[in-house]
Amino acid sequence: MQFEECTEGDYRIFAGALDAPRGDGYIAALIVRRERGAPSQREAYRDESVACGYRWPSPGEAICYALTRARDMIRNRSGMLTC
């Protein structure tokens, strides 16, 4: 398991690479939490199997994809990020 976190605007992104079930790669996971502009910090989005559980060959690739996906959602304000 490997994790990385960063801030994007009013949001905090937590991205991870989890060992895939039955081995053979890594699954990307992400959590986006609203840090500012809300009465209290709260989770805006969570996906524990980004890209439908696609198996990435390395943890770095899984984390990179999760971070890119989270940044795209924040910029487009799609999904649950409008809370």
N, C-alpha and C positions, 0 to 999 in steps of 0.2 A: 504494500500500500504506500502510495506517495501522494502528497498534497501540496497545493500551492494556493495562495490567496493574494488578492489585489483589490484596489478600489477603482471604480469607474463611475465618475459623477457622484450621485447620491447613493450609490449601491456598493456593497462589499461582495466580492465573488470568492467562493471557496470551490476549487476544482480538485478532483482527485482521480487517481488511476488505481483501480481495484483489480486484484488478481481475478481473472475470468474463471467461472465455474469449470471444473474439469481441466484446469490449466490452459495452456495455449493462448497466451496473450493477456491483454488488460482491457477492462471496461471503464469508460469515462463516467464520472459522476460530477454533479455541480449543485451548488446552493447559491442563490442570490438573496441577499438580505438588504432591506432598505435601511440606510444609516441616517440620512438627513431628510428633512421635509415631511416627516411623519411624527405623530405624537410619541411614539416609542419605536425602537428597533424591532423590525419584524421580517419574517421570511416572506419574500415575494415570489420565489420560485424554487422548486427542488426537482431534480431528475437524477435518480440513482442508476439509470441505465441509458445514458445519452446515446443517440443514434440507434435506438432499439437494441442495445446490447452488443453493438458491433465490437469485435475483438481487435484491438489495436496491437501491432507488433511490439511496441515499446511503451513504457509509462509516460515518457515525454510526449509522444504523439497523442496519447489519450488526453493528457492534461491540456495540451495545446488546443485540441479540438474543443474541449469543454470550455476553455476560456474564450475562444473565438465565438462559440455558440452563445455564451452568456453576454458577451459584449454586443453581439448583433441584436439580441433580444432587448437589451437596455436601450440601444440606439433607436430601435424601431418601436419601442414601448409595446411590444406584442405580448401575448400570453397574460400572465398574472402580474406583470410588472407595473401596472397602472394603479395599484393600490396605494 
